[in-house]
Amino acid sequence: MKRWTHKTPLGKYYTANAQQLLESEFAKKLHGKVNLILTSPPFPLNKKKSYGNFEGEKYKEWFISMAKTFSQLIAKNGSIVIEIGNAWVPGRPVQSLLHLESLIGFVKNPKAKLRLCQQFICYNPSRLPSPAQWVTVKRIRTTDSYTHVWWMAKTDFPKADNRKVLRPYSRSMRKLLERRHYNTGKRPSEHKISEEGFLTDHGGSISPNLLEIEALERNQEVRLPNVFRISNTGSNDFFLRTCRERGVKPHPARMPMGLAGFFIKFLTKPGDLVLDPFAGSNTTGFVAECLGRHWISIEIRETYAQQSMIRFEDPILTAKGGILS
């Protein structure tokens, strides 16, 4: 049974079982109208967590079955973006293939007719060393510091514009644009560099598919995509500070706001509809609101609805121009 817990000018947050709700009569009015499904579902863990997750082969079966449901919801040129973490074999310092099998099975589900547009890696140097038994206790593995992000669609050409997620030019590129010349001709790779091919100022360089939540090196020049500045704004501070003040324990697996901002700007336009079926504390809905997108978020645990409401108390939402505009 669904119920909406709170709403904003642009969205609604529902407490419900996502699969049941999205396969009910309620969801039929959304078929073909969702421009982006952006979510971080429960990871394929081998041990139950407080925020809920599936285990082993049951996880894979459940995950693959959701492909048809998601495919029905998205528009013809819409996208599905799923962030998912790594899995480890219980009691062994060996990575499981479960998450990869699940993702591949999701894309290849014949009832969904999806294709993989691109794979991304979300690198977060601030993640705690894990799995702790093998990293900090036995010292025989390195920190698991990234997650997979898969971008899928029903067409080879979903709505997308990488000009919306440019990152600042490097110092060398800025100098090149100032002096208006560079070494041209044929390179050892046999690529031919034209005389004017790099003289157009596009406002920034195209982002790579390695997404850094923070700069890789402390001393290197920060060239994160422009939308990632939300990660370092007061929004994170406001949410965490308010949770502490009210004795609320934040969701332990929150999606980074910079990650949500990147894909919302990259794959949608203002006024589009963004859906997060496993919303947790509702990073997706909050960032969508900041960017002028409509949103629907679904979360099975009502305790996280309170955290979502805290996000929308953030005074930065009323700031002129919003956070990421």
C-alpha positions as CSV (number, residue, x, y, z in Angstrom):
1,M,0.0,0.0,0.0
2,K,1.4,3.4,-1.0
3,R,1.1,6.8,0.5
4,W,2.9,10.0,-0.2
5,T,4.8,11.3,2.8
6,H,5.5,14.7,1.6
7,K,5.6,16.8,-1.5
8,T,7.2,20.0,-2.9
9,P,6.4,22.3,-5.8
10,L,8.0,19.8,-8.2
11,G,7.8,16.4,-6.6
12,K,6.4,13.7,-4.3
13,Y,8.0,11.2,-2.0
14,Y,6.1,7.9,-1.5
15,T,6.6,5.3,1.1
16,A,5.9,1.9,-0.6
17,N,7.5,-1.2,-1.9
18,A,8.9,0.1,-5.2
19,Q,8.3,-3.1,-7.2
20,Q,4.7,-3.4,-6.1
21,L,4.0,0.2,-6.7
22,L,5.6,0.4,-10.1
23,E,3.8,-2.7,-11.3
24,S,0.4,-1.4,-10.0
25,E,-2.3,0.7,-11.6
26,F,-0.7,3.7,-10.1
27,A,2.3,3.4,-12.4
28,K,0.4,3.0,-15.7
29,K,-0.1,6.7,-15.9
30,L,3.7,7.1,-15.8
31,H,4.4,4.6,-18.7
32,G,6.5,6.3,-21.3
33,K,6.7,9.6,-19.4
34,V,9.7,9.3,-17.2
35,N,12.8,11.0,-18.7
36,L,15.3,9.5,-16.3
37,I,15.3,6.7,-13.7
38,L,18.3,7.5,-11.5
39,T,18.8,5.2,-8.5
40,S,21.1,3.3,-6.3
41,P,19.3,0.1,-5.4
42,P,20.1,-2.0,-2.4
43,F,23.6,-3.4,-3.1
44,P,24.0,-7.2,-3.6
45,L,25.3,-7.7,-0.1
46,N,25.8,-11.1,1.5
47,K,24.7,-9.8,4.9
48,K,21.5,-8.0,5.8
49,K,21.9,-4.3,6.5
50,S,19.5,-2.0,8.4
51,Y,18.4,-0.2,5.3
52,G,17.3,-3.4,3.6
53,N,18.9,-5.5,0.9
54,F,18.5,-8.7,-1.0
55,E,21.0,-11.6,-0.9
56,G,22.7,-13.9,-3.4
57,E,20.8,-15.4,-6.3
58,K,17.6,-13.9,-5.0
59,Y,19.1,-10.5,-5.5
60,K,20.0,-11.3,-9.1
61,E,16.6,-12.6,-10.0
62,W,14.9,-9.6,-8.4
63,F,17.2,-7.1,-10.1
64,I,16.9,-8.6,-13.5
65,S,13.1,-8.7,-13.2
66,M,13.0,-4.9,-12.7
67,A,14.3,-4.2,-16.2
68,K,10.9,-4.7,-17.9
69,T,9.2,-2.4,-15.3
70,F,11.8,0.3,-15.7
71,S,11.7,0.0,-19.5
72,Q,8.0,0.6,-19.6
73,L,8.3,3.7,-17.5
74,I,10.9,5.6,-19.4
75,A,10.2,7.7,-22.5
76,K,11.4,6.6,-25.9
77,N,14.5,8.8,-25.5
78,G,14.7,8.4,-21.7
79,S,17.5,6.9,-19.7
80,I,18.1,4.5,-16.8
81,V,21.1,5.2,-14.6
82,I,22.0,2.7,-11.9
83,E,24.8,3.0,-9.3
84,I,25.7,-0.3,-7.8
85,G,28.6,-1.4,-5.5
86,N,30.8,-4.4,-5.5
87,A,30.0,-7.7,-3.7
88,W,32.3,-10.0,-1.9
89,V,32.1,-13.8,-1.3
90,P,31.1,-14.3,2.4
91,G,34.1,-15.0,4.6
92,R,36.6,-14.9,1.8
93,P,38.8,-12.2,0.4
94,V,37.4,-12.8,-3.1
95,Q,35.1,-10.5,-5.1
96,S,31.8,-11.9,-6.1
97,L,30.6,-11.6,-9.7
98,L,27.0,-11.2,-8.5
99,H,26.8,-7.5,-9.2
100,L,28.2,-7.8,-12.7
101,E,25.9,-10.8,-13.5
102,S,23.0,-8.8,-12.2
103,L,23.8,-5.7,-14.3
104,I,24.4,-7.7,-17.4
105,G,21.2,-9.7,-16.9
106,F,19.3,-6.5,-16.4
107,V,20.6,-5.1,-19.8
108,K,20.0,-8.3,-21.6
109,N,16.5,-9.0,-20.2
110,P,14.6,-9.7,-23.5
111,K,11.4,-8.1,-22.1
112,A,13.1,-4.8,-21.6
113,K,15.0,-4.3,-24.9
114,L,17.6,-2.1,-23.4
115,R,21.2,-1.4,-24.4
116,L,24.2,-0.1,-22.5
117,C,25.0,3.4,-23.6
118,Q,28.1,3.8,-21.4
119,Q,29.6,2.5,-18.2
120,F,30.9,5.0,-15.6
121,I,33.1,4.5,-12.5
122,C,32.3,6.7,-9.5
123,Y,35.5,7.1,-7.5
124,N,35.1,8.3,-3.9
125,P,38.4,8.7,-2.0
126,S,36.5,9.4,1.2
127,R,34.9,5.9,1.4
128,L,35.8,4.0,4.5
129,P,38.3,1.1,4.0
130,S,36.3,-2.0,3.1
131,P,35.8,-4.9,3.3
132,A,37.3,-4.2,6.8
133,Q,38.3,-7.8,7.5
134,W,40.6,-8.0,4.5
135,V,41.7,-4.3,4.3
136,T,42.2,-3.1,7.9
137,V,42.5,-6.3,9.9
138,K,44.3,-8.8,7.7
139,R,45.8,-6.1,5.4
140,I,45.7,-8.3,2.3
141,R,43.4,-6.2,0.1
142,T,43.1,-2.5,-0.8
143,T,40.2,-0.2,-0.1
144,D,37.2,-0.7,-2.3
145,S,36.8,2.9,-3.3
146,Y,34.5,2.9,-6.3
147,T,31.1,1.9,-7.6
148,H,29.8,1.0,-11.0
149,V,27.4,3.3,-12.7
150,W,25.6,2.0,-15.8
151,W,23.7,4.2,-18.2
152,M,21.0,2.3,-20.3
153,A,18.3,3.3,-22.7
154,K,15.8,1.8,-25.2
155,T,17.4,3.6,-28.1
156,D,21.0,4.2,-29.3
157,F,20.3,7.9,-29.1
158,P,18.6,8.9,-25.8
159,K,18.4,12.5,-24.8
160,A,21.9,13.6,-23.7
161,D,24.1,16.7,-23.9
162,N,27.7,16.6,-22.6
163,R,27.9,20.4,-23.0
164,K,25.8,20.6,-19.8
165,V,28.5,18.8,-17.8
166,L,31.7,20.3,-19.0
167,R,34.7,20.5,-16.6
168,P,37.1,23.5,-16.5
169,Y,39.9,23.5,-18.9
170,S,43.4,22.5,-17.7
171,R,46.0,25.2,-17.2
172,S,47.8,24.1,-20.3
173,M,44.6,24.3,-22.4
174,R,43.9,27.8,-21.1
175,K,47.4,28.9,-22.1
176,L,46.9,27.3,-25.5
177,L,43.7,29.3,-26.1
178,E,45.5,32.5,-25.0
179,R,48.5,32.1,-27.3
180,R,46.4,30.7,-30.2
181,H,49.0,28.2,-31.5
182,Y,50.2,24.7,-30.8
183,N,52.2,21.9,-32.4
184,T,50.3,20.5,-35.3
185,G,50.9,17.6,-37.7
186,K,51.0,13.8,-37.4
187,R,51.5,12.2,-34.0
188,P,53.1,8.8,-33.3
189,S,49.6,7.4,-32.8
190,E,49.0,8.4,-36.5
191,H,46.4,11.0,-35.5
192,K,46.7,14.2,-37.5
193,I,46.4,17.3,-35.5
194,S,44.9,20.2,-37.5
195,E,46.1,23.8,-37.2
196,E,42.8,25.1,-35.8
197,G,41.2,22.0,-34.2
198,F,42.0,23.0,-30.6
199,L,41.5,26.8,-30.9
200,T,37.7,26.9,-30.3
201,D,36.8,27.7,-26.7
202,H,33.9,25.5,-25.8
203,G,33.7,26.7,-22.2
204,G,35.3,23.6,-20.8
205,S,36.5,20.1,-21.7
206,I,34.3,17.0,-22.1
207,S,34.0,15.0,-18.9
208,P,35.5,11.5,-18.7
209,N,33.5,8.5,-17.6
210,L,35.6,8.4,-14.4
211,L,33.5,10.5,-12.0
212,E,35.5,11.9,-9.1
213,I,33.5,12.9,-6.1
214,E,36.6,14.7,-4.9
215,A,39.9,15.5,-6.7
216,L,42.1,12.4,-7.1
217,E,45.2,14.2,-5.7
218,R,45.2,16.9,-3.1
219,N,47.8,19.0,-4.9
220,Q,46.4,18.6,-8.4
221,E,44.3,21.2,-10.0
222,V,40.6,20.5,-9.4
223,R,38.9,20.0,-12.7
224,L,35.7,18.3,-11.6
225,P,32.6,18.8,-13.8
226,N,30.9,22.0,-12.9
227,V,27.9,20.2,-11.4
228,F,30.1,18.6,-8.8
229,R,30.4,21.8,-6.9
230,I,27.2,20.8,-5.1
231,S,29.3,18.2,-3.3
232,N,31.2,21.0,-1.6
233,T,28.4,23.4,-0.9
234,G,26.6,23.9,2.4
235,S,23.9,21.5,1.4
236,N,25.8,18.5,2.7
237,D,26.6,20.4,5.8
238,F,23.0,21.5,6.3
239,F,21.6,18.0,6.0
240,L,24.2,16.3,8.2
241,R,24.2,19.1,10.8
242,T,20.4,19.0,11.0
243,C,20.3,15.2,11.4
244,R,22.8,15.5,14.3
245,E,20.8,18.2,16.0
246,R,17.6,16.1,15.8
247,G,19.2,12.9,16.7
248,V,18.6,11.4,13.3
249,K,21.0,8.8,12.0
250,P,21.6,9.5,8.3
251,H,21.0,6.8,5.7
252,P,24.3,4.9,5.6
253,A,24.4,4.6,1.8
254,R,23.5,8.0,0.5
255,M,24.0,8.7,-3.2
256,P,26.6,11.6,-3.6
257,M,24.8,14.8,-4.6
258,G,27.4,15.5,-7.3
259,L,26.7,12.1,-8.9
260,A,23.0,12.8,-9.0
261,G,23.6,16.3,-10.4
262,F,25.9,15.1,-13.1
263,F,23.3,12.7,-14.7
264,I,20.3,14.9,-14.2
265,K,22.0,17.8,-16.0
266,F,23.5,15.4,-18.6
267,L,20.4,13.5,-19.5
268,T,17.4,15.8,-18.8
269,K,16.1,19.3,-19.3
270,P,14.2,21.6,-16.9
271,G,10.7,20.4,-16.6
272,D,11.5,16.7,-17.2
273,L,10.5,13.9,-14.8
274,V,13.1,12.1,-12.8
275,L,12.2,8.9,-10.8
276,D,14.2,7.2,-8.0
277,P,12.5,3.9,-7.0
278,F,14.9,3.4,-4.0
279,A,15.2,6.9,-2.8
280,G,16.5,6.5,0.8
281,S,17.0,10.0,2.1
282,N,16.2,11.4,-1.3
283,T,19.3,12.8,-2.8
284,T,17.9,12.4,-6.3
285,G,14.7,14.3,-5.5
286,F,16.5,17.1,-3.8
287,V,18.9,17.7,-6.6
288,A,16.1,17.4,-9.2
289,E,14.2,20.1,-7.3
290,C,17.3,22.3,-7.3
291,L,17.6,21.8,-11.1
292,G,14.0,22.5,-11.9
293,R,13.0,19.0,-12.8
294,H,9.9,17.2,-11.6
295,W,10.6,14.1,-9.5
296,I,9.0,11.1,-7.9
297,S,10.8,9.2,-5.2
298,I,9.8,5.9,-3.6
299,E,11.2,4.3,-0.4
300,I,10.0,1.4,1.5
301,R,11.1,2.6,4.9
302,E,9.2,5.5,6.4
303,T,12.2,6.5,8.7
304,Y,14.0,7.8,5.6
305,A,11.1,10.0,4.7
306,Q,11.9,12.2,7.7
307,Q,15.4,12.6,6.3
308,S,14.0,13.6,2.9
309,M,11.9,16.3,4.5
310,I,15.1,17.7,6.3
311,R,16.7,18.1,2.9
312,F,13.9,20.4,1.7
313,E,14.3,22.7,4.7
314,D,17.7,23.7,3.2
315,P,17.6,27.5,2.7
316,I,19.8,27.1,-0.3
317,L,16.8,25.9,-2.2
318,T,15.4,29.4,-2.2
319,A,18.7,31.0,-3.2
320,K,18.5,33.0,-6.5
321,G,19.4,30.7,-9.3
322,G,19.4,27.5,-7.2
323,I,22.4,25.4,-6.5
324,L,23.3,24.0,-9.9
325,S,21.6,26.3,-12.4
